Amino acid sequence: MSHDAVVVGAGPNGLAAAIELQRNGVSVLLLEANHTVGGAARTEELTLPGFKHDVGSSVYPLGIGSPFFASLPLAKHGLEWVHPDLPLAHPLDGGRAATLERDLESTARALGGDYAAYMRFVGDFVTEWPTFIEHVLDRPTRLPRAPRLMARFGAVALSSTTKIGRRFKTEEGKALLAGNAAHSGVELEAAFGGAVATTLMAAGHAVGWPFPKGGAGALTSALASYFLSLGGTVETGRRVASLDDLPGAKATLLGLTNGQIGHLAYDRLSPRKRANLAGWTYGQGAFKVDWALDGPIPWENADVRRAGTVHVGGTFEDIRAAEWDVTRNKMNNRPFLLLAQHTVFDPSRAPEGKHTVWAYCHAPSRAQGEAGERFVLEAMEAQIERFAPGFRDLILGRAVHTPYQLETWNENLRGGDPNGGALTINNVLSPARLSRRPWHLPLKNFYRCSASAPPGGGVHGMVGYHAARAALRDTFGVR
């Protein structure tokens, strides 16, 4: 064996696992199927020369909030965070908008009659942010050091967003909640959307919703640079089609989703173990569009122009209807968009005076043919035009990725699901996730380090960190 450990997949979690192993004296070989590292955090010229677009993930409240990333000298390896004037805005008809400011009090005051409801919903999680995020990104079975805080979070997690929404009176307060909950990829009537909303909103106040200067690829490039500086080895263009393709190592960490692992290790797993992995379900697909523009988006509301991320979907009921339809394999003509306007704050991503826009909506996972794709694209552009008349006139070019095309670009995005699995009761409360060893696979010295394992989706590297700590403890005897 030329290396002590092999890590498969050089996305944020694979890179995190490789770094944690390497900096604890374990020599690591990191294998990546693509010809560049980054996984779903990469930046490419998708539309026109000089326009840099994030193909996959893009805005990172959990990235800057990650305890593991914070422990690394990433600034010395080229990472610079860009903080927009506002983390988030949510336009509404009539030129109105709800905004999430960095300051908690300012955000709550702007909601008028929902001041008290907003402070009760997120206030304690902002105040106790370091403890809160440590628990959110920790192993599920850990006893909390702040039991009352986490009991409150658990109650929110098990409530539907529709139920939580009854706490709010104003259209702005309800919309702000719905937009954040819709990041979960589950309908607003389901559990766990409130947990996602709480985490994202608290993060906006505590650490912001920044993005890397120059593109998402700057984050993974910094991680790779640090890993190499520790003496690690990276091989790109190295696809692993079966476990027999892997070089010998004392420990192997797979940055693959549960379904992929079941296929890869099929002949080494018992029928019961195969069934457990096969039972893993994937969530809603992302229908992704990048635009090159001749100018910034002409939002009706001036505050929306100050936001890095914009939730484009209208009222709570608008978003509820859009997400409800997707879960029933239909497409609403008013989809909910998660949109980022990076170049307003990072002009390095486009030629002088020009702009990029990154956006996606949830859509049925399988492609619906050219007519279906055209319907979704036109519906997305109509939604932006609804709150920013004149948007279409600025379009210089566009690049479209359907859910199927996203999976083709990165195989971890199964069905276009960016979270490694659906946020359902069966997935979240599965025995594999709630066990004392959720990063272990039923193969000796094999571990999983993708978003299918706790603490789940989001670019924070904590799955890779925990998987590496499990390998260090159980394979290498490092505490």
MOHULIN-V385744 format. One record per pair of residues at least 12 apart in sequence whose ideal C-beta (glycine too) atoms are under 8 Angstrom apart, sorted by the first residue. I is the first residue (numbers start at 0). J is the second residue. D is the distance in Angstrom with one decimal. If there is no record, write none. Layout:
i = [I;I]
j = [J;J]
d = [D;D]
This chain:
i = [0;0;0;0;1;1;1;2;2;2;2;2;2;3;3;3;3;3;3;3;3;4;4;4;4;4;4;4;4;4;4;4;4;5;5;5;5;5;5;5;5;5;5;6;6;6;6;6;6;6;6;6;7;7;7;7;7;7;7;7;8;8;8;8;8;8;8;8;8;8;9;9;9;9;9;9;9;9;9;9;9;9;10;10;10;10;10;10;10;10;10;11;11;11;11;11;11;11;11;11;11;12;12;12;12;12;12;12;12;12;13;13;13;13;13;13;13;14;14;14;14;14;14;14;14;15;15;15;15;15;15;15;15;15;15;16;16;16;16;16;16;16;16;17;17;17;17;17;18;18;18;18;18;18;18;18;19;19;19;19;19;19;20;20;20;20;20;21;21;21;21;22;23;23;23;23;24;25;25;25;25;25;26;26;26;27;27;27;28;28;28;28;28;29;29;29;29;29;30;30;30;30;31;31;31;31;31;32;32;32;32;32;33;33;33;34;34;35;36;36;36;36;36;36;37;37;37;37;37;38;38;38;38;38;39;39;39;39;39;39;39;40;40;40;40;40;40;40;40;41;41;41;41;41;41;41;42;42;42;42;42;42;45;45;46;46;46;46;46;46;46;46;47;47;47;49;49;49;50;50;50;50;50;50;50;51;51;51;51;51;51;52;52;52;52;52;52;53;53;53;53;53;53;53;54;54;54;54;55;55;55;55;55;55;56;56;56;57;57;57;57;57;58;58;58;58;58;58;59;59;59;59;59;59;60;60;60;60;60;60;60;60;61;61;61;61;61;61;61;62;62;62;62;62;63;63;63;63;64;64;64;64;64;64;65;65;65;65;66;66;66;66;67;67;67;67;67;68;68;71;71;72;73;73;73;73;75;76;76;76;76;76;76;77;77;77;77;78;78;78;78;79;79;79;79;80;80;80;80;81;81;81;81;81;81;81;81;82;82;82;82;83;83;83;83;83;83;83;83;84;84;84;84;85;85;85;85;85;85;85;85;86;86;86;86;86;86;86;86;86;87;87;87;87;87;87;87;87;87;87;87;88;88;88;88;88;88;88;88;89;89;89;89;89;89;89;90;90;90;90;90;90;90;90;91;91;91;91;91;91;92;92;92;94;94;95;95;95;96;96;96;96;97;97;97;97;97;97;98;98;99;99;99;99;100;101;101;101;102;103;103;103;103;103;106;109;110;110;110;110;111;111;112;112;112;113;113;113;113;113;116;116;116;116;117;117;119;120;120;120;120;120;120;121;121;121;121;123;123;124;124;124;124;124;125;125;125;127;127;128;128;128;128;130;130;130;131;131;131;131;131;132;132;132;134;134;134;135;135;135;136;136;136;137;137;137;138;138;138;138;139;139;139;139;139;140;140;140;152;152;155;155;155;156;156;156;156;157;157;158;158;159;159;159;159;159;159;160;160;160;160;160;160;160;160;160;161;161;161;163;163;163;163;164;164;164;164;170;170;173;173;174;174;174;174;174;174;175;176;176;177;177;177;177;177;178;178;178;178;179;179;179;179;179;180;180;180;180;181;181;181;181;181;181;181;182;182;182;182;183;183;183;184;184;184;184;184;184;184;184;185;185;185;185;185;185;185;186;186;186;186;186;187;187;187;187;187;188;188;189;189;190;191;191;191;192;195;208;208;209;210;210;210;210;212;212;213;213;213;214;218;222;239;240;241;242;242;242;249;249;249;250;250;250;250;250;250;251;251;251;252;252;252;252;252;252;252;252;253;253;253;253;253;253;254;254;254;254;254;255;255;255;255;255;256;256;256;256;256;256;256;256;256;257;257;257;257;257;257;257;257;258;258;258;258;258;259;259;259;260;260;260;260;261;261;261;261;264;264;264;267;268;268;269;272;275;275;275;278;278;279;279;279;279;280;280;280;280;280;281;281;281;281;281;281;282;282;282;282;282;282;282;283;283;283;283;283;283;283;283;283;283;284;284;284;284;284;284;284;284;284;284;284;284;285;285;285;285;285;285;285;285;285;285;285;286;286;286;286;286;286;286;286;286;286;286;286;286;287;287;287;287;287;287;288;288;288;288;288;288;288;288;289;289;289;289;289;289;290;290;290;290;290;290;290;291;291;291;291;291;291;291;291;292;292;292;292;292;292;292;293;293;293;293;293;293;294;294;294;294;295;295;295;295;296;296;296;296;296;296;296;297;297;297;297;297;298;298;299;299;299;300;303;303;304;306;307;307;307;307;307;308;308;308;309;309;309;309;310;310;310;310;311;311;311;311;311;311;311;311;311;312;312;312;312;312;313;313;317;317;318;320;321;321;321;321;321;322;322;325;325;325;328;329;330;330;330;330;330;330;330;331;332;332;332;333;333;333;334;334;334;334;334;334;334;335;335;336;336;336;336;336;336;337;337;337;338;338;338;338;339;339;339;340;340;340;341;341;342;342;353;354;358;358;360;360;360;362;362;362;362;363;364;364;364;364;364;365;365;365;366;366;366;366;372;372;376;376;380;401;402;402;402;403;405;411;411;417;418;418;418;418;419;419;419;419;419;420;420;420;420;422;432;432;436;437;437;438;438;438;438;438;438;439;439;444;444;444;446;446;446;447;448;448;448;448;448;449;450;452;452;453]
j = [246;247;248;249;26;28;246;26;27;28;232;246;248;20;25;26;27;248;249;250;475;20;25;26;27;28;248;249;250;251;252;470;474;27;28;29;30;245;246;248;250;251;252;20;27;28;29;30;251;252;254;448;30;239;245;251;252;253;254;255;30;31;32;38;253;254;255;411;448;449;29;30;31;33;36;37;38;219;223;233;235;254;37;38;39;40;219;254;409;411;449;38;40;62;218;219;222;458;459;460;463;38;254;448;449;450;460;462;463;466;29;31;38;252;254;448;463;29;36;219;222;223;226;460;463;67;68;222;448;460;461;462;463;464;467;252;254;448;463;464;466;467;470;29;226;231;463;467;71;222;225;226;229;231;463;467;67;463;464;467;468;471;250;252;467;470;471;226;229;230;231;229;467;471;475;477;477;250;470;471;475;477;230;231;232;226;231;232;231;232;234;246;248;226;231;232;233;234;234;237;239;245;233;234;235;236;237;236;237;238;239;410;235;236;409;235;236;235;219;220;222;223;233;235;215;216;219;220;223;55;219;254;409;411;54;55;56;409;411;412;417;53;55;56;215;216;218;219;458;53;54;55;214;215;216;219;54;213;214;215;216;217;289;398;289;290;291;355;395;396;397;398;291;395;396;349;350;353;291;348;349;350;353;355;396;213;214;347;348;349;355;214;289;348;355;357;398;210;214;215;216;339;341;357;287;289;400;408;215;405;408;409;412;417;215;417;458;210;215;339;341;357;208;209;210;307;308;339;208;209;210;211;218;458;86;199;202;203;206;207;208;209;132;136;198;202;457;458;459;209;218;458;459;460;80;206;207;209;128;132;202;205;206;459;136;459;460;461;132;133;136;461;459;460;461;463;464;459;460;222;225;225;218;221;222;225;225;220;221;222;224;225;228;217;220;221;224;211;217;218;221;211;212;213;217;209;210;211;212;209;210;211;212;307;341;344;345;207;209;307;344;208;209;305;306;307;308;343;344;305;306;307;344;98;99;100;101;302;305;306;307;99;100;101;203;207;208;306;307;308;99;175;178;179;203;208;306;307;308;309;310;300;302;303;305;306;308;309;310;171;174;175;178;309;310;312;298;299;300;303;309;311;386;387;170;171;174;313;314;386;313;385;386;299;300;170;171;300;171;300;302;303;109;110;171;172;174;175;302;306;175;200;203;204;204;203;204;207;204;118;121;122;125;204;204;171;169;171;172;175;169;171;168;169;172;167;168;169;171;172;166;167;168;172;167;172;166;155;163;166;176;197;200;197;200;201;204;148;151;148;152;197;198;201;201;204;205;145;148;201;202;205;206;144;145;148;145;148;149;152;201;198;202;205;148;149;152;152;198;454;454;459;461;454;461;465;437;453;454;465;432;433;437;453;454;433;434;435;194;197;193;194;197;190;191;193;194;190;191;190;193;187;188;189;190;192;193;176;177;180;187;188;189;192;193;196;187;188;319;176;180;193;196;176;177;187;315;314;315;314;315;310;312;313;314;315;318;200;196;315;312;314;315;318;319;310;312;318;335;195;196;199;200;310;192;193;195;196;310;312;318;322;335;337;361;195;196;199;337;195;196;422;282;283;361;416;417;418;421;422;282;283;322;326;421;422;423;319;322;323;325;326;315;318;319;322;323;319;323;422;423;424;422;423;427;422;422;307;308;307;307;339;341;345;345;347;345;347;348;348;458;460;263;263;263;263;264;267;444;474;475;444;445;446;470;474;475;444;445;446;445;446;447;448;463;466;467;470;440;445;446;447;448;449;411;447;448;449;463;410;411;447;449;451;279;281;411;413;419;420;449;450;451;276;279;419;420;431;447;449;451;276;277;279;281;413;410;411;413;276;440;447;451;273;276;277;279;440;442;445;442;441;442;441;441;429;430;431;425;429;420;426;429;451;420;421;423;425;426;364;413;414;416;420;421;414;416;418;420;421;422;423;322;325;326;361;362;363;364;415;416;421;361;362;363;364;365;401;402;403;405;414;415;416;359;360;361;362;400;402;405;412;415;416;417;334;359;360;361;362;372;375;379;399;400;401;402;415;357;358;359;399;400;405;358;359;376;379;397;398;399;400;355;356;357;358;397;398;355;356;358;394;395;396;397;349;353;354;355;394;395;396;397;353;354;355;356;393;394;395;352;353;354;393;394;395;352;353;354;393;340;342;343;354;340;354;356;383;387;390;393;387;388;389;390;393;386;387;386;387;388;386;386;387;343;340;339;340;341;343;344;337;338;339;336;338;339;340;335;336;337;338;335;336;337;338;358;382;383;385;386;333;334;335;336;382;333;385;333;335;335;333;333;334;335;360;361;335;361;361;362;363;363;363;362;363;367;371;374;375;378;378;374;378;381;378;381;382;360;361;362;375;378;379;382;360;361;358;359;360;379;382;383;358;359;360;356;357;358;383;356;357;358;354;355;356;355;357;354;355;395;393;379;383;375;378;379;375;401;402;415;402;402;403;414;415;416;402;403;414;401;402;403;404;399;401;397;399;394;415;414;415;416;415;417;449;450;456;450;455;456;457;449;450;451;455;456;450;451;455;456;455;452;453;469;452;453;452;453;462;465;466;469;469;473;470;473;474;466;469;470;466;462;463;465;466;467;462;462;465;466;465]
d = [7.4;4.7;5.8;6.9;7.9;7.5;7.3;4.9;6.2;4.1;6.8;7.1;5.7;7.7;4.6;4.8;7.1;6.4;5.2;7.0;7.2;5.2;5.2;7.3;5.0;7.4;5.4;6.4;4.5;7.1;6.7;6.6;7.9;7.4;5.0;7.9;6.5;5.8;6.1;4.3;7.7;4.9;7.3;7.4;6.0;7.4;4.9;7.0;7.8;4.6;6.6;7.2;5.1;5.3;7.4;7.3;7.1;5.0;5.8;6.5;7.5;6.7;7.9;6.4;7.1;2.8;6.2;7.2;7.6;6.9;5.4;7.6;3.8;8.0;3.9;6.9;6.4;7.5;6.9;6.6;7.4;7.6;6.6;2.1;6.0;6.5;7.2;5.9;8.0;6.9;7.9;6.4;5.6;7.9;7.2;6.2;6.8;5.0;7.5;5.1;7.2;7.8;5.4;5.0;5.9;6.9;6.0;4.6;3.8;7.8;6.5;7.7;6.9;7.4;3.6;6.2;6.1;7.3;6.9;6.3;4.1;6.1;6.1;7.2;6.9;5.9;7.8;7.1;7.7;3.3;7.4;7.6;3.2;5.1;7.3;5.0;7.1;4.5;3.5;7.0;5.3;4.3;8.0;4.6;5.3;5.7;7.6;7.8;6.9;6.7;6.3;5.0;6.9;7.5;8.0;7.9;7.5;7.0;5.3;3.7;6.7;7.4;7.9;7.8;4.9;6.7;6.7;6.2;4.4;6.5;4.5;5.5;7.9;5.6;7.8;5.4;7.4;7.7;7.9;7.0;5.9;7.7;7.2;7.6;7.8;7.7;4.9;7.0;7.9;5.0;6.7;6.7;7.3;6.9;6.3;6.8;4.8;7.2;5.4;4.4;6.3;8.0;6.8;7.1;4.7;7.6;6.5;7.3;6.6;4.2;7.2;7.4;6.4;7.3;7.8;5.2;5.0;6.2;5.7;7.4;8.0;4.7;6.4;6.7;7.5;5.5;3.9;7.4;8.0;7.4;7.0;7.5;6.3;6.6;7.5;3.2;5.5;5.0;6.6;6.2;6.9;7.6;6.0;5.2;4.4;6.8;5.8;4.8;6.0;7.4;5.5;6.5;8.0;6.4;4.9;6.9;7.2;7.1;2.9;5.4;3.8;7.3;5.1;3.8;6.0;7.1;4.0;7.8;7.3;3.8;6.3;5.1;4.9;6.2;4.8;6.5;4.5;7.7;4.5;7.2;5.1;7.3;6.9;5.4;7.4;7.0;5.0;7.8;4.4;7.1;6.9;7.7;4.1;7.9;5.7;6.4;6.8;7.9;5.7;4.1;7.7;7.8;7.8;5.6;7.8;7.9;7.2;6.5;7.0;7.4;7.8;6.5;7.2;7.1;5.9;6.8;5.2;6.0;5.5;5.2;7.5;5.2;5.4;7.4;5.0;6.6;5.3;5.4;7.6;6.5;6.3;7.5;7.0;5.2;7.5;6.0;3.8;6.4;6.5;6.9;4.6;7.7;7.9;7.6;7.6;6.6;4.3;6.4;4.1;7.8;6.5;4.9;6.0;8.0;5.8;5.0;6.6;5.4;7.7;5.2;5.3;7.0;4.6;7.2;6.9;4.0;5.7;6.1;7.2;6.0;6.7;7.4;7.2;4.9;5.7;7.9;4.4;6.9;5.6;7.5;5.9;6.7;7.6;4.4;7.0;6.6;8.0;7.7;4.1;7.8;4.0;5.0;7.4;6.2;6.3;5.1;6.6;6.0;5.9;5.9;3.9;6.9;4.2;7.8;7.4;4.2;7.4;6.6;7.3;5.7;5.6;7.1;5.0;7.7;7.6;5.3;4.9;5.0;4.8;7.8;7.8;7.4;7.5;7.0;6.0;3.1;7.7;7.3;4.9;4.0;7.3;8.0;7.6;5.6;6.9;6.2;7.8;6.8;4.7;4.1;7.1;5.4;7.6;6.5;4.1;5.4;3.8;7.0;6.4;6.6;4.0;8.0;7.8;7.9;5.9;6.1;5.7;7.6;4.9;7.4;6.7;7.4;5.7;4.3;7.2;3.6;7.7;5.3;7.5;7.5;5.1;5.6;5.2;7.3;4.4;7.8;6.3;7.0;5.5;5.1;6.9;6.8;3.9;7.8;6.4;6.9;6.2;6.5;6.8;7.8;6.7;7.5;7.7;4.4;5.4;7.9;7.1;6.5;7.7;4.1;5.2;5.2;7.7;7.2;3.8;7.1;5.3;4.5;5.2;7.0;6.5;6.5;4.8;7.6;7.8;7.1;6.2;6.0;7.2;7.5;7.2;6.6;5.3;4.6;7.1;7.7;5.8;5.7;4.8;7.6;6.0;7.9;4.7;5.4;7.9;5.0;5.7;4.8;7.3;3.4;4.7;5.2;7.3;6.5;7.6;6.2;7.6;8.0;7.5;6.8;7.7;7.0;7.7;6.2;4.9;5.1;7.1;6.1;7.0;7.3;7.2;5.9;7.7;3.9;5.0;4.5;5.3;6.3;5.7;6.3;7.8;3.8;7.4;6.4;5.0;6.9;7.4;6.3;7.8;7.3;6.7;7.7;7.5;7.8;8.0;5.5;7.9;7.6;5.9;6.5;4.7;6.0;4.3;6.9;7.9;7.9;6.6;6.0;7.9;6.3;6.2;5.5;6.9;5.2;7.6;6.4;7.6;5.9;6.7;6.5;4.4;5.9;5.5;6.6;5.6;6.3;3.6;5.2;7.9;6.9;5.4;6.6;5.1;6.1;6.2;7.1;7.3;6.7;6.4;4.1;4.1;7.7;7.9;4.2;5.4;6.8;5.1;5.3;7.0;6.5;7.8;4.8;7.7;5.8;6.8;7.5;5.7;5.9;7.5;7.1;3.9;7.6;7.8;7.3;5.7;5.7;7.4;7.5;5.7;7.2;7.5;7.9;4.4;4.3;6.7;3.3;6.3;6.5;7.2;6.8;3.8;4.8;5.4;7.6;3.7;6.1;6.0;4.1;7.7;7.3;5.5;5.7;5.3;7.9;7.7;5.3;7.6;6.1;6.9;4.1;7.8;5.0;4.3;4.4;6.1;7.2;7.9;6.2;6.9;6.2;7.3;7.9;7.6;7.5;7.2;5.1;7.2;7.6;4.9;5.1;8.0;4.8;7.8;7.0;4.6;6.0;7.4;7.8;7.4;7.9;7.6;6.5;4.6;8.0;6.5;7.7;7.4;6.0;5.5;7.4;6.7;7.0;6.0;7.3;5.5;6.5;7.2;5.5;6.9;6.3;7.3;7.6;7.1;7.7;6.2;6.1;5.6;6.3;6.3;5.6;7.0;4.9;7.7;6.8;4.5;4.3;7.1;6.7;5.2;7.3;7.8;4.7;7.4;4.8;7.7;5.4;6.9;6.3;7.3;6.8;7.1;5.4;6.7;7.2;7.5;8.0;5.0;4.9;7.1;8.0;6.6;7.2;5.4;7.9;7.4;7.7;5.7;5.8;5.0;6.7;5.3;7.2;4.6;4.9;3.9;8.0;6.8;7.9;7.4;8.0;4.3;6.7;7.2;5.6;7.2;6.1;6.7;7.3;7.4;6.0;6.8;6.2;8.0;5.8;3.4;5.5;7.7;7.4;6.3;7.7;5.9;6.4;7.5;7.5;4.6;7.8;7.7;6.4;7.5;7.9;5.8;6.6;7.8;6.6;6.7;4.9;6.3;6.9;6.2;7.0;4.8;4.9;4.3;5.9;5.9;7.9;4.5;5.7;6.4;3.7;6.4;7.9;8.0;5.4;7.1;4.1;7.2;7.9;7.1;7.8;6.7;7.7;6.9;5.3;6.5;3.9;8.0;7.8;2.8;7.9;7.3;5.0;2.9;6.1;4.3;7.5;6.7;7.2;7.9;6.2;6.1;7.6;4.9;7.6;5.4;7.9;6.0;5.4;7.4;3.9;8.0;5.1;7.5;7.9;7.6;6.0;6.3;7.3;7.9;7.4;4.2;7.3;4.2;6.2;5.6;7.0;6.4;5.8;6.0;7.2;5.4;7.6;6.7;6.9;5.7;7.8;6.7;4.6;6.9;4.3;7.8;5.7;7.9;7.3;5.0;7.2;6.7;7.7;6.2;7.5;4.5;4.3;7.3;6.6;4.3;7.1;6.2;4.4;6.3;6.3;8.0;6.5;7.8;4.7;7.8;5.5;7.3;7.7;6.4;5.2;6.9;7.7;5.6;5.3;6.0;7.6;6.5;6.9;4.9;5.7;7.5;5.1;6.9;4.7;6.6;7.6;6.2;4.7;6.0;6.5;7.0;7.5;7.2;7.9;7.0;7.5;6.2;6.8;7.2;7.6;6.1;7.1;6.9;5.3;7.9;4.5;7.5;6.7;7.3;7.4;6.5;7.5;7.3;3.9;8.0;5.4;7.4;5.1;5.9;7.9;6.4;7.3;7.3;3.6;6.4;7.0;6.7;7.6;5.8;7.5;4.8;7.5;6.0;5.1;4.6;7.6;7.7;6.4;6.5;4.6;6.3;6.5;4.8;7.4;6.1;6.8;7.6;7.1;6.4;5.9;7.2;7.6;7.8;5.2;7.8;6.9;7.9;6.2;3.8;7.2;7.5;7.1;5.5;6.2;6.4;6.0;7.1;4.9;7.1;5.1;5.9;5.7;7.1;6.5;5.9;7.5;6.5;6.9;4.0;7.2;7.4;4.5;7.2;7.0;7.9;5.8;6.0;6.8;4.3;5.1;7.3;7.9;6.5;7.6;7.1;7.9;5.9;5.7;7.5;6.0;7.3;7.4;4.9;7.7;3.3;5.6;7.1;7.2;6.6;7.3;5.2;7.2;4.5;7.9;6.8;5.8;7.8;6.0;8.0;7.1;5.6;2.5;7.8;6.9;7.9;6.3;7.7;6.7;5.8;6.7;3.2;7.7;5.4;2.9;4.4;6.9;5.6;7.1;5.1;7.6;7.8;7.7;7.2;5.6;6.8;5.7;5.1;5.4;7.7;7.6;5.6;4.1;4.5;6.3;7.5;7.6;7.9;5.1;4.6;5.8;5.3;6.5;5.4;4.5;7.9;3.7;7.3;6.5;6.3;7.6;6.8;7.0]
